[in-house]
């Protein structure tokens, strides 16, 4: 792993889905000016870094993850100049901005893809993964075919409007499968660097990289993709050494080796992240029937593989998941954030989760959202028209809002000292005041037994050691523990009693105790 930008050590990210954040021109869709207007709000919450979901020109078949022009802002959000001003305004407040980079595929409307469909060879013929025959489909991948005169099928990443860019095959097995060092894959990689160079020169601070582990094909153990990102890392170290890179990979031993600074814990695959928040019996439910042990086991496996760096980011949620408040309610949301804001790696708070926004049920899919659409509804700012998101007519809103009379708003929660917003604000402050609780502090799990509560771990940095105890269950629990806490740094909920080598924890309680 390369040298980490210093600001990542204490970064707390706020994820913005731009379509749904703040609309300033009454078209029902959020925009860059809307983000600029709310930078002071984000800073007041305690977040000092922002991740903006894809905001480039796109037909929006997949909410912007189908890019039509990597170097032009989507007109519905504003101009490149508006985005540059957003960077400048964030920097003026001591904040940093990551853009969402989608390197694995483009839209079918991208000029690269349109040129690649030509039967005559050109510089884009090998920009995408094409077979040699219309009758042959890439193994294990869906494809587009029959849409041009070119004889071949083009592999896609998930949606049929997302043709896969060609970074080569680690082990080519068929005539149409190019190696990583062939001219086409090398040109694709250089084009990716050009995109990164463009936005870094514009003032962005780095990238969150979509599907970072999927670029090189026939690459089961990731060796080719690691090598590709090491190549990118060399370019960044040479030209933009301060650029931060966070991967959507889910395997920190590979992503950190590839030169990323941090890796996302994914909500799919083997991470067991969903055991915590999004399953039939989540660990953070007050019912107290969940199991945290498999999550901890997998976390420790990744922690050891990544040389105990602990740079594994655990998000509250994002645009691809059910809202946290769909399965975790009331005070349990506060207990969940005590966990999220006391773990290693940079925390990521999805806009709206800080006020417990609900998942809006039974919505028709918008821009490829399908079951995820309910997690993408517009931000709820106040008691005004459209909850302060937009002055457009309700039917023009990007996605319908939560119509409940008691829907949470920023205005109401900021006025209530006992709200989730204030608890998160308090937790971020505690995190920032203690090196042991920041991104690089080490972690040792003290109690994480199968089908049992609470969860307990020690965060440490230098001489500072902090025992974190998390009990989401609506019952008192206890565990054997030889540690002797000296003072309480943070507590939400009830009492913590330490006596005769046993710690007893009140229901729905979280505490950070200095050792």
Rosetta blueprint (number, residue, H / E / L):
1 X L
2 X L
3 X L
4 X L
5 X L
6 X H
7 X H
8 X H
9 X H
10 X H
11 X L
12 X E
13 X E
14 X E
15 X E
16 X E
17 X L
18 X H
19 X H
20 X H
21 X L
22 X L
23 X L
24 X L
25 X L
26 X L
27 X L
28 X L
29 X L
30 X L
31 X L
32 X H
33 X H
34 X H
35 X H
36 X H
37 X H
38 X L
39 X H
40 X H
41 X H
42 X H
43 X H
44 X H
45 X H
46 X L
47 X L
48 X L
49 X E
50 X E
51 X E
52 X E
53 X L
54 X L
55 X L
56 X E
57 X E
58 X E
59 X L
60 X L
61 X L
62 X L
63 X L
64 X L
65 X L
66 X L
67 X E
68 X E
69 X E
70 X E
71 X E
72 X E
73 X E
74 X L
75 X L
76 X L
77 X L
78 X L
79 X L
80 X H
81 X H
82 X H
83 X H
84 X H
85 X H
86 X H
87 X H
88 X H
89 X H
90 X H
91 X H
92 X H
93 X L
94 X L
95 X L
96 X E
97 X E
98 X E
99 X E
100 X E
101 X E
102 X L
103 X L
104 X L
105 X E
106 X L
107 X L
108 X L
109 X L
110 X L
111 X H
112 X H
113 X H
114 X H
115 X H
116 X H
117 X L
118 X L
119 X L
120 X L
121 X L
122 X L
123 X L
124 X L
125 X L
126 X L
127 X L
128 X E
129 X L
130 X E
131 X L
132 X L
133 X L
134 X L
135 X L
136 X L
137 X L
138 X L
139 X L
140 X L
141 X L
142 X L
143 X E
144 X E
145 X L
146 X L
147 X L
148 X L
149 X L
150 X L
151 X L
152 X L
153 X L
154 X E
155 X E
156 X E
157 X L
158 X L
159 X L
160 X L
161 X L
162 X L
163 X E
164 X E
165 X E
166 X L
167 X L
168 X L
169 X E
170 X L
171 X L
172 X L
173 X L
174 X L
175 X L
176 X L
177 X L
178 X L
179 X E
180 X L
181 X L
182 X L
183 X H
184 X H
185 X H
186 X H
187 X H
188 X H
189 X H
190 X H
191 X H
192 X H
193 X H
194 X H
195 X H
196 X H
197 X H
198 X H
199 X H
200 X H
201 X H
202 X H
203 X L
204 X L
205 X L
206 X E
207 X E
208 X E
209 X E
210 X L
211 X L
212 X H
213 X H
214 X H
215 X L
216 X L
217 X E
218 X L
219 X L
220 X L
221 X L
222 X L
223 X H
224 X H
225 X H
226 X H
227 X H
228 X H
229 X H
230 X H
231 X H
232 X H
233 X H
234 X H
235 X H
236 X H
237 X H
238 X H
239 X H
240 X L
241 X L
242 X L
243 X L
244 X E
245 X E
246 X E
247 X E
248 X L
249 X L
250 X L
251 X L
252 X H
253 X H
254 X H
255 X H
256 X H
257 X H
258 X L
259 X L
260 X L
261 X L
262 X E
263 X E
264 X E
265 X L
266 X L
267 X L
268 X L
269 X L
270 X L
271 X L
272 X L
273 X L
274 X H
275 X H
276 X H
277 X H
278 X L
279 X L
280 X L
281 X L
282 X L
283 X L
284 X L
285 X L
286 X L
287 X L
288 X L
289 X L
290 X L
291 X L
292 X L
293 X H
294 X H
295 X H
296 X H
297 X H
298 X H
299 X H
300 X H
301 X H
302 X H
303 X H
304 X H
305 X H
306 X L
307 X L
308 X L
309 X L
310 X L
311 X L
312 X E
313 X E
314 X L
315 X E
316 X L
317 X L
318 X L
319 X L
320 X L
321 X L
322 X L
323 X L
324 X H
325 X H
326 X H
327 X L
328 X L
329 X L
330 X L
331 X H
332 X H
333 X H
334 X H
335 X H
336 X H
337 X H
338 X H
339 X H
340 X H
341 X L
342 X L
343 X L
344 X L
345 X L
346 X L
347 X E
348 X E
349 X E
350 X E
351 X L
352 X L
353 X H
354 X H
355 X H
356 X L
357 X L
358 X L
359 X L
360 X L
361 X L
362 X L
363 X L
364 X L
365 X L
366 X L
367 X L
368 X L
369 X L
370 X H
371 X H
372 X H
373 X H
374 X H
375 X H
376 X L
377 X L
378 X L
379 X L
380 X L
381 X L
382 X L
383 X L
384 X L
385 X H
386 X H
387 X H
388 X H
389 X L
390 X L
391 X L
392 X L
393 X L
394 X H
395 X H
396 X H
397 X L
398 X L
399 X L
400 X L
401 X L
402 X L
403 X L
404 X L
405 X L
406 X L
407 X L
408 X L
409 X L
410 X H
411 X H
412 X H
413 X H
414 X H
415 X L
416 X L
417 X L
418 X L
419 X L
420 X H
421 X H
422 X H
423 X H
424 X H
425 X H
426 X H
427 X H
428 X H
429 X H
430 X H
431 X H
432 X H
433 X L
434 X L
435 X H
436 X H
437 X H
438 X L
439 X L
440 X L
441 X L
442 X E
443 X E
444 X E
445 X E
446 X E
447 X E
448 X L
449 X L
450 X L
451 X L
452 X L
453 X L
454 X L
455 X E
456 X E
457 X E
458 X E
459 X E
460 X E
461 X E
462 X L
463 X L
464 X E
465 X E
466 X E
467 X E
468 X E
469 X E
470 X E
471 X E
472 X L
473 X L
474 X L
475 X L
476 X L
477 X E
478 X E
479 X E
480 X E
481 X L
482 X L
483 X L
484 X L
485 X L
486 X L
487 X E
488 X E
489 X E
490 X E
491 X E
492 X E
493 X L
494 X L
495 X L
496 X E
497 X E
498 X E
499 X E
500 X L
501 X L
502 X E
503 X E
504 X E
505 X E
506 X L
507 X L
508 X L
509 X E
510 X E
511 X E
512 X E
513 X E
514 X E
515 X L
